[in-house]
Amino acid sequence: MGSVVFSLDAELGWGFHDLAEPPVQRVEAGRRGWEHCLELFEEFDVPATWAIVGHLLLESCDGRHAAHPAPAGWFERERTDWRDREDLRFAPDLVDAVLASSVDHEFASHSFSHVLFGQPEVDREIAAAELERAVDLAAEWDQSIDSFVYPRNDIGHRDVLAEYGVRAYRGRSPTRDGVRGLFDAAVRSQSPLVRPTVDEYGLVNVPASLFLFGFEGPARTVTESVWTDPMVLQARRGIDEAAARDGIFHIWFHPNNLTRPRDARRLRTILAYVDRTRRGTGLEVETMADVARRIDRKRGIDGGTVASSGGLERRP
């Protein structure tokens, strides 16, 4: 029996502040999508890993962050275009809603200011500053950070994560997004299940399986007009496989992906299917931290191997 994991990149404006032309529809959908996700997860009693940008825990700031070693101009939009958009820069109310939920969600980190850890200009000093600030802010909220989701899945400086006590991170998916992913599933019969691995820093890599909004635009509209939502079909297949055998089906997305009613319907349909399946099969729903703890119990903190369907193996 496997499990299902949901992880969310909760970022509001910080997911787009470095872009020359941020996508207006998604920027403005961030708060509404966040609230709607919480409602749906509570309706079906499904826990998720909420990877939250640390800056959102603040109630105010000067927009300069002089002590942060970020590249010049990194916080410019906060001081200019979005100077009066506190709704995009701060979200203690939304963070509190996650922590106060009747569902036992995981509080995780999406860095302090959405720095891309894998880029050449992001050195170890910047990565450490991002983790240190995120960890300190979490502590002010009586939270610890066990899991980390890299902004834009740009993986780097894993040693820094380990140094600041992080136990798990979301790794890249072995499958492709969008139409190519649908082709892989339908034609190549590629399984959407993933296996967590332990890297050389002792971190548990919980790879993604499916980006829930990787098939959008006109192609989605046309497909849904003559067929079932293909992302729902992919999700059902992954859930069924997880219920039938060992492995993890890891769904991820952003709250700001819920820009239209049909997006919320997609999520609701999948959560309802998860709920029905676990009632009938014993399928588990885990957070990333749950996975890391399970792997630690199997391998022992002092070393060993990585989770696979039957045993453990170590990977660099």
N, C-alpha and C positions, 0 to 999 in steps of 0.2 A: 504494500500500500504506500503510495506517495503522498505528496502534499501540494497545496497551491499557496503561492506567495503573491501578495499585491504590494508594490512599492510606488510611492507618489513623489514626484519632484515638486515640492511646494515652494514657490519662489516669487509669486506676484510680479512686480516690475523688474526684479533683479534678474530674471531669466532673459531679459531683453535689453537691459540698460546700456550694453556695449555695442548694440547694433545701430547702424546709421538710420535705418527705417524700421523701428519695431512694429510687429504686426498688431495693428490697433485692435482688431476684434478679440484676439487672444489676451492682450494686455487688459482690456476692459472686462474680460470674462473671468479674470483670476479669482476675485472674491466670491462671486456668485458660484463659480464652479467648486471652489473650496467648500463652501457651505453645503452645496448639493451632494458632494461626495460624502461628507460626514453624515448627512441624512440617510443616504442609501446604505452606507456601511452599517449604520445603526439599525436600519430596517431589517437587514438580514444577519445582523450580529456577526459581521466579518471584520476581523482585525487587519490592519494594514501597517506597513512601515511608512511613516510620514517623514520624508527627508526634507527638513525645513532650512531655508537660508537663514543664517544666524542673525542678520541685520533686522529681520522681521520681528525679533523679540524685543527690539528697542522701541521706546515710545517717542524718542526724538534724538536728533544729532545735529551737528553743524554742517554735515555734508562734506567735510574735508578729511577727517580721519588721518590727521597729521602723523600719528605714530605708526600707521600702516605702511609697509614698504611696497605697496602696489605701484605699478607703472604710472607715470604721469598721465593725468586725465582720466584715470580709472573711475573716479567718483564724480566726474564732471556733470553727467546728466542729473545726478541727485541735487546739484547746486544750481542747475539751469532749467532745462525743460520741465523737470519733475520737482522743482523746488516747492511748488504748492500742491503736489500730489502725494500727500502723506499716506493716502490709501494704497499707493503702490510701493512705498518705502518701508512702512511699518505695519505690523499686524499682531500686536499682543492679544487682541481680541480673538483672532482666528487661532492663534497658538493655544490660547486658553481653552477654546472650544474643543481642540483635539485632546488636550489633557483631561478635560472634564467629561468627555464622551462616556457613554455607558459601555462602549466597546473598549477592550484593552489594546489600544493602538500602541505602536512603538514610536517614541520620539527619536528621530535620527537626524543626521546632519547632511546638508547640501552645501557645505562650506559657509563662510561668513558673508561673502559678497559675490558668489557665483564666479569665482576665478576658475579659469580653465587649466587644470593642473598639468596637463600633458603638453602645453605649449612651451616653446624654447625660452620665451621671455619670463616664464613663471619659474623662478629658481626656488631652491629649498627654503630660503628665507621667507619668501612670499607664502609658500605652502604652509610653513610652520605658523606664520602670523594668522592665516586663515583658520587653521585648526585651533590655535590657542584662543583666539577670540570666540570661536564657536563653542569651545568647551567651557570657557569662563562664563559666557552668557547662559549656557545650559545649566551650569551650577547655580546661577542666580535664580533659576526657576526650579531648583531642586531636581534637576534632571542630569543624567549622564548620557554619553554618546557611545553606543555599542556598534552602530552601523553608519556607514557613510555612502552616499550616492554622489559620484563625480558629476559636476556640472557638464552637461552635454556628453556624458559618458566618456569624457576625455581623461583617461587614466594616467596617473603619474604620481611620483613621490609617495609610493606605498609605505616606505619606511617611516615617513612622517606620521601617517595614520597610526602605525604601530606604536610610535613613540608617545602619542597622545592617548593611548588606551583604547583605540577603536578595535573592534573584534572582527567586523565583517564589512565587505563592500560589494556593491553590485557590479559584476563584471559584464563584459560585452556579450551579446547574444551570439550563439553559434549559427543562428538562422538569420536570414535577411528580412528586412522590413518590406511592407507594401506588397505590390504585385509580385515581386520576386519571391517573397516569402510564401505567398499563396501558391505559386508555381512549385516551390520546393515541397510544400505540404501535400499538394494534390497529385503532382506528377512524380516527384522523386520519393514520396512517402517518407520524408524526413521527419523524425520524431521531434516534437517541441519540448520534450523533457530535458532538463539539464541536471548536472551533478555538481554539487559544491566541491571546491578543492581548497587545499591549504597551501599558501605560497611560502616563500622562503622567510618571510617576516612573521609567520604564524597567523596571518590573516585568512579568514575564510572568504573565499570568492564565491558569491552566490550569483551565477550568471543570469542575465535576463533571458526570457523565452520569447515574449511577444510584446511589442509596442502596440498598445491597443488602438492607437490612432495613426497607424502607418499607411492606411489606405483611405485617402480623403479626396476632396475635390470632385470634379465632374465624373470621374470614373466610379466613385462611390455612389453618386446620385443615380447614374445609369444602372449600375449593378443592382442597387436596392429596388429599382423600379420593376425589375423582371425576376429578381431572385432574393434570397435571404441575405442579410448583411453578412458579407464574407468574413469579417472579423469576429462576429459572433460564432460562426461555424468553426473558425480556427480555435477560438477559445473553448468551445464545447469539446472539440477533439482533444485538446490538451488536458482539460479537466477529466475527460473519460480515461485518457491514458494514465494520468496520475492516480486515478481511482483503481486502476487495474494492475499497476505494477510500481516498483520503486522508482523514484525520481521526483523532480520538482518542476512544476509548471509555474513560471514566474512572470506575471503580468505587470507591466509598468506603464505609467502615463503621467501627465501633468493635470492638476485640477483645471488649468486654463484651457485644456483640450475640450472641455464641455462648453462649447460656444453656442450650441443650438439644442433644441429639445431632443432631436434624434440622437445626439451624443449621450445625453443622460439616459435615454431609452436603451442604448447599447450597453452601458454599464449596468443598468438595472437588470436587464435580461441575463447578463453573465453572472451577476451576484445571485440572482434567483436560481440559476442553474447550479452554481456552487452549493447553495443551501440545500437544494433537493438531493444533489449527489451525495453530499456528506451524510445526510440523514439516512440514505439508503445503503451506503457502502462503508461508512467509517472514514472516508477521506478527511484528511486534516487540513486546516488552514493555519499557516505559520507566518510569523514575521521573519525578517532577516535575522534578528537577534535570536529568535527561537531556533533557527537553523544552525547558527553558530554554536549555541549552547548544546544542541544535539550532537554536533560534530565533535565538540570538545569532550563530551561524555564518552564518545566512541573511541577517540584517539588518545585521550589523556593530554593534559596541557603541556607535558614535557616533550612532545614530539610525535612521531609516527606518521600519520598518513592522511589520506583524504577520503572523504566519503565517496563511495560509489554505490551502485545498487546493492552490492553484497559486502564489500569490504572497504578498505582504505588504501589510498595511494598518495604519495607526496608529489607535489608538482612545483616547479620553480615559478 
